[in-house]
Amino acid sequence: MALHDQILTNINQARRGLMSNASYKACGNARESTEHVLRGCPKAQEVRLSLAWQGLDYLSYDGRLNEWIRDNIEQNYKDPNWSTKFLTTIGYIWKWLNALCFEDSNES
């Protein structure tokens, strides 16, 4: 869903008439887009930088969002389990940031 910009970010919900405010509670950004949630948000960047420090630096690619996702899914980067690690990481980021927004969680 993220590859096709279909996750229910506030921008996508606003496009569908489900809400009128596209701001992002987790970091105060004016717009909650898929790009921002998975890569631009300072909290998402914390996760990605932590993994880069552990040698999983492919998460840091700065191309277009759909290219970044597709590259990480289709390439194994010397690790046959890379696509699973990548998808688990971005799934975790989405879940964690939703918990920060909707459950008032401060868990890091």
MDAnalysis code that builds the backbone (N, CA, C; Angstrom):
import MDAnalysis as mda
import numpy as np

u = mda.Universe.empty(324, n_residues=108, atom_resindex=np.repeat(np.arange(108), 3), trajectory=True)
u.add_TopologyAttr("name", ["N", "CA", "C"] * 108)
u.add_TopologyAttr("resid", np.arange(1, 109))
u.add_TopologyAttr("resname", ["MET", "ALA", "LEU", "HIS", "ASP", "GLN", "ILE", "LEU", "THR", "ASN", "ILE", "ASN", "GLN", "ALA", "ARG", "ARG", "GLY", "LEU", "MET", "SER", "ASN", "ALA", "SER", "TYR", "LYS", "ALA", "CYS", "GLY", "ASN", "ALA", "ARG", "GLU", "SER", "THR", "GLU", "HIS", "VAL", "LEU", "ARG", "GLY", "CYS", "PRO", "LYS", "ALA", "GLN", "GLU", "VAL", "ARG", "LEU", "SER", "LEU", "ALA", "TRP", "GLN", "GLY", "LEU", "ASP", "TYR", "LEU", "SER", "TYR", "ASP", "GLY", "ARG", "LEU", "ASN", "GLU", "TRP", "ILE", "ARG", "ASP", "ASN", "ILE", "GLU", "GLN", "ASN", "TYR", "LYS", "ASP", "PRO", "ASN", "TRP", "SER", "THR", "LYS", "PHE", "LEU", "THR", "THR", "ILE", "GLY", "TYR", "ILE", "TRP", "LYS", "TRP", "LEU", "ASN", "ALA", "LEU", "CYS", "PHE", "GLU", "ASP", "SER", "ASN", "GLU", "SER"])
u.atoms.positions = np.array([
    [0.827, -1.193, 0.000],
    [0.000, 0.000, 0.000],
    [0.868, 1.254, 0.000],
    [1.978, 1.230, 0.713],
    [2.871, 2.388, 0.726],
    [3.485, 2.616, -0.654],
    [3.804, 1.540, -1.362],
    [4.383, 1.644, -2.704],
    [3.470, 2.452, -3.628],
    [2.174, 2.320, -3.461],
    [1.203, 3.019, -4.301],
    [0.560, 4.210, -3.593],
    [1.166, 4.657, -2.488],
    [0.680, 5.796, -1.705],
    [-0.785, 5.619, -1.314],
    [-1.106, 4.431, -0.798],
    [-2.474, 4.119, -0.432],
    [-2.694, 3.942, 1.068],
    [-1.650, 4.100, 1.897],
    [-1.888, 3.979, 3.334],
    [-2.689, 5.183, 3.802],
    [-3.447, 5.025, 4.857],
    [-4.361, 6.079, 5.288],
    [-3.671, 7.164, 6.101],
    [-2.830, 7.897, 5.407],
    [-2.259, 9.087, 6.017],
    [-3.351, 10.147, 6.069],
    [-3.101, 11.217, 6.781],
    [-4.107, 12.278, 6.874],
    [-4.376, 12.911, 5.508],
    [-3.360, 13.017, 4.667],
    [-3.564, 13.567, 3.324],
    [-4.509, 12.667, 2.531],
    [-4.256, 11.365, 2.561],
    [-5.118, 10.440, 1.822],
    [-6.534, 10.402, 2.397],
    [-6.657, 10.536, 3.704],
    [-7.994, 10.585, 4.307],
    [-8.724, 11.865, 3.899],
    [-8.006, 12.970, 3.843],
    [-8.612, 14.240, 3.432],
    [-9.070, 14.170, 1.975],
    [-8.267, 13.536, 1.111],
    [-8.660, 13.369, -0.299],
    [-9.967, 12.589, -0.423],
    [-10.174, 11.650, 0.482],
    [-11.375, 10.814, 0.446],
    [-12.536, 11.421, 1.231],
    [-12.347, 12.600, 1.779],
    [-13.394, 13.267, 2.525],
    [-13.611, 12.704, 3.919],
    [-12.631, 11.956, 4.441],
    [-12.773, 11.355, 5.767],
    [-12.340, 12.292, 6.887],
    [-11.569, 13.306, 6.543],
    [-11.134, 14.306, 7.521],
    [-10.757, 15.569, 6.779],
    [-10.684, 16.662, 7.497],
    [-10.356, 17.930, 6.853],
    [-8.957, 18.424, 7.201],
    [-8.364, 17.891, 8.246],
    [-7.057, 18.351, 8.695],
    [-5.987, 17.333, 8.324],
    [-5.020, 17.737, 7.491],
    [-3.977, 16.827, 7.042],
    [-2.701, 16.940, 7.865],
    [-2.746, 17.666, 8.992],
    [-1.530, 17.837, 9.799],
    [-1.159, 16.532, 10.501],
    [0.081, 16.487, 10.951],
    [0.646, 15.262, 11.499],
    [1.013, 15.447, 12.962],
    [0.314, 14.771, 13.824],
    [0.455, 14.947, 15.267],
    [1.801, 14.450, 15.812],
    [2.380, 13.419, 15.205],
    [3.606, 12.815, 15.759],
    [4.774, 13.790, 15.818],
    [4.877, 14.674, 14.825],
    [6.016, 15.598, 14.841],
    [5.601, 17.041, 14.576],
    [4.316, 17.292, 14.342],
    [3.840, 18.649, 14.109],
    [3.982, 19.120, 12.670],
    [4.325, 18.224, 11.749],
    [4.435, 18.611, 10.350],
    [3.061, 19.040, 9.833],
    [3.050, 19.968, 8.905],
    [1.795, 20.490, 8.388],
    [1.008, 19.456, 7.584],
    [1.688, 18.464, 7.014],
    [1.004, 17.475, 6.173],
    [1.534, 16.076, 6.474],
    [0.624, 15.154, 6.709],
    [1.002, 13.761, 6.940],
    [0.862, 13.002, 5.616],
    [1.965, 12.865, 4.911],
    [1.986, 12.112, 3.657],
    [2.711, 10.789, 3.894],
    [2.564, 9.869, 2.962],
    [3.282, 8.601, 3.058],
    [4.788, 8.862, 3.075],
    [5.228, 9.743, 2.208],
    [6.651, 10.112, 2.138],
    [7.137, 10.616, 3.493],
    [6.379, 11.510, 4.090],
    [6.804, 12.081, 5.369],
    [6.819, 11.027, 6.475],
    [5.772, 10.224, 6.557],
    [5.682, 9.239, 7.635],
    [6.830, 8.233, 7.568],
    [7.128, 7.725, 6.385],
    [8.129, 6.660, 6.274],
    [9.558, 7.151, 6.154],
    [9.761, 8.390, 5.680],
    [11.131, 8.860, 5.493],
    [11.428, 10.242, 6.044],
    [10.472, 11.159, 5.969],
    [10.763, 12.541, 6.327],
    [10.606, 12.879, 7.792],
    [9.732, 12.191, 8.472],
    [9.483, 12.476, 9.881],
    [10.759, 12.248, 10.691],
    [11.106, 13.184, 11.567],
    [12.301, 12.991, 12.388],
    [12.275, 11.683, 13.179],
    [11.104, 11.243, 13.584],
    [11.012, 9.997, 14.334],
    [11.298, 8.790, 13.439],
    [10.824, 8.822, 12.203],
    [11.139, 7.751, 11.248],
    [12.627, 7.770, 10.914],
    [13.191, 8.951, 10.817],
    [14.614, 9.065, 10.535],
    [15.444, 8.487, 11.673],
    [14.977, 8.642, 12.910],
    [15.683, 8.037, 14.055],
    [15.803, 6.532, 13.864],
    [14.704, 5.892, 13.473],
    [14.706, 4.440, 13.265],
    [15.654, 4.089, 12.132],
    [15.550, 4.794, 11.019],
    [16.391, 4.503, 9.872],
    [17.863, 4.730, 10.185],
    [18.207, 5.796, 10.908],
    [19.598, 6.054, 11.261],
    [20.126, 4.991, 12.215],
    [19.285, 4.537, 13.121],
    [19.684, 3.472, 14.031],
    [20.026, 2.207, 13.253],
    [19.220, 1.881, 12.260],
    [19.479, 0.701, 11.448],
    [20.687, 0.901, 10.542],
    [20.888, 2.119, 10.036],
    [22.066, 2.395, 9.214],
    [23.329, 2.185, 10.041],
    [23.288, 2.586, 11.290],
    [24.435, 2.393, 12.184],
    [24.754, 0.906, 12.337],
    [23.730, 0.064, 12.232],
    [23.905, -1.383, 12.347],
    [24.227, -2.036, 11.001],
    [24.478, -1.229, 9.973],
    [24.837, -1.764, 8.672],
    [23.673, -1.946, 7.725],
    [22.485, -1.543, 8.123],
    [21.317, -1.663, 7.257],
    [21.042, -0.312, 6.600],
    [22.058, 0.214, 5.913],
    [21.984, 1.573, 5.388],
    [21.177, 1.722, 4.106],
    [20.642, 0.671, 3.556],
    [19.852, 0.786, 2.344],
    [18.542, 1.516, 2.602],
    [18.150, 1.612, 3.844],
    [16.935, 2.353, 4.181],
    [17.109, 3.850, 3.949],
    [18.339, 4.312, 3.742],
    [18.615, 5.737, 3.648],
    [18.551, 6.297, 2.237],
    [18.224, 5.508, 1.249],
    [18.115, 5.930, -0.140],
    [17.149, 7.099, -0.255],
    [17.520, 8.100, -1.028],
    [16.708, 9.316, -1.085],
    [15.975, 9.529, -2.406],
    [15.807, 8.502, -3.221],
    [15.056, 8.636, -4.469],
    [13.574, 8.813, -4.187],
    [12.782, 8.764, -5.234],
    [11.330, 8.860, -5.070],
    [10.849, 7.721, -4.185],
    [9.770, 7.955, -3.455],
    [9.290, 6.984, -2.476],
    [9.029, 5.618, -3.103],
    [8.288, 5.595, -4.222],
    [7.982, 4.296, -4.809],
    [9.234, 3.595, -5.333],
    [10.230, 4.343, -5.822],
    [11.497, 3.743, -6.249],
    [12.260, 3.184, -5.049],
    [12.250, 3.924, -3.957],
    [12.934, 3.507, -2.735],
    [12.338, 2.194, -2.220],
    [11.025, 2.122, -2.172],
    [10.367, 0.899, -1.702],
    [10.644, -0.246, -2.663],
    [10.440, -0.016, -3.941],
    [10.645, -1.073, -4.939],
    [12.094, -1.569, -4.920],
    [13.059, -0.648, -4.860],
    [14.470, -1.056, -4.821],
    [14.763, -1.930, -3.610],
    [14.210, -1.566, -2.472],
    [14.467, -2.341, -1.254],
    [13.744, -3.684, -1.241],
    [12.655, -3.790, -1.983],
    [11.937, -5.066, -2.065],
    [12.607, -5.998, -3.077],
    [13.047, -5.434, -4.198],
    [13.556, -6.252, -5.287],
    [15.042, -6.578, -5.181],
    [15.802, -5.791, -4.461],
    [17.242, -6.029, -4.322],
    [17.506, -6.772, -3.017],
    [18.482, -7.670, -3.024],
    [18.775, -8.373, -1.767],
    [19.967, -7.774, -1.031],
    [20.704, -6.845, -1.640],
    [21.804, -6.147, -0.974],
    [22.692, -7.072, -0.143],
    [23.091, -8.174, -0.749],
    [23.980, -9.149, -0.099],
    [23.329, -9.826, 1.102],
    [22.032, -9.662, 1.240],
    [21.302, -10.277, 2.345],
    [20.024, -10.875, 1.770],
    [19.921, -12.191, 1.730],
    [18.735, -12.812, 1.124],
    [17.433, -12.484, 1.866],
    [17.529, -11.981, 3.070],
    [16.341, -11.636, 3.862],
    [16.063, -10.134, 3.866],
    [16.773, -9.381, 2.998],
    [16.668, -7.934, 3.052],
    [15.237, -7.434, 2.867],
    [14.507, -7.953, 1.877],
    [13.161, -7.423, 1.622],
    [12.265, -7.607, 2.845],
    [12.422, -8.713, 3.551],
    [11.633, -8.946, 4.770],
    [12.033, -7.948, 5.856],
    [13.322, -7.722, 6.025],
    [13.788, -6.752, 7.028],
    [13.282, -5.347, 6.707],
    [13.352, -4.994, 5.439],
    [12.907, -3.670, 5.013],
    [11.410, -3.488, 5.269],
    [10.617, -4.436, 4.794],
    [9.160, -4.326, 4.964],
    [8.761, -4.351, 6.434],
    [9.448, -5.144, 7.233],
    [9.176, -5.167, 8.666],
    [9.485, -3.814, 9.287],
    [10.582, -3.208, 8.867],
    [10.979, -1.910, 9.410],
    [9.975, -0.823, 9.061],
    [9.579, -0.727, 7.785],
    [8.637, 0.345, 7.459],
    [7.252, 0.059, 8.051],
    [6.900, -1.215, 8.192],
    [5.657, -1.556, 8.882],
    [5.705, -1.145, 10.337],
    [6.853, -1.365, 10.976],
    [7.041, -0.964, 12.366],
    [6.950, 0.559, 12.506],
    [7.608, 1.281, 11.590],
    [7.570, 2.747, 11.644],
    [6.124, 3.231, 11.567],
    [5.349, 2.693, 10.620],
    [3.945, 3.086, 10.460],
    [3.143, 2.792, 11.728],
    [3.327, 1.597, 12.274],
    [2.588, 1.211, 13.478],
    [2.990, 2.075, 14.670],
    [4.271, 2.287, 14.856],
    [4.779, 3.069, 15.980],
    [4.293, 4.514, 15.913],
    [4.378, 5.118, 14.729],
    [3.959, 6.507, 14.610],
    [2.446, 6.656, 14.758],
    [1.682, 5.652, 14.349],
    [0.232, 5.675, 14.599],
    [-0.051, 5.592, 16.087],
    [0.711, 4.780, 16.807],
    [0.529, 4.683, 18.254],
    [0.825, 6.027, 18.914],
    [1.847, 6.731, 18.429],
    [2.150, 8.055, 18.979],
    [0.994, 9.024, 18.753],
    [0.350, 8.923, 17.593],
    [-0.736, 9.844, 17.249],
    [-2.060, 9.491, 17.906],
    [-2.397, 8.207, 17.922],
    [-3.745, 7.816, 18.323],
    [-3.850, 7.262, 19.734],
    [-2.760, 6.795, 20.281],
    [-2.792, 6.228, 21.626],
    [-2.046, 7.081, 22.629],
    [-1.595, 8.247, 22.189],
    [-0.789, 9.133, 23.029],
    [0.367, 8.391, 23.680],
    [0.955, 7.478, 22.932],
    [2.083, 6.702, 23.418],
    [3.363, 7.517, 23.267],
    [4.242, 7.422, 24.234],
    [5.548, 8.066, 24.146],
    [6.650, 7.044, 23.990],
    [6.267, 5.797, 23.751],
    [7.229, 4.713, 23.649],
    [8.164, 4.920, 22.474],
    [9.446, 4.725, 22.697],
    [10.414, 4.878, 21.606],
    [10.803, 3.517, 21.083],
])
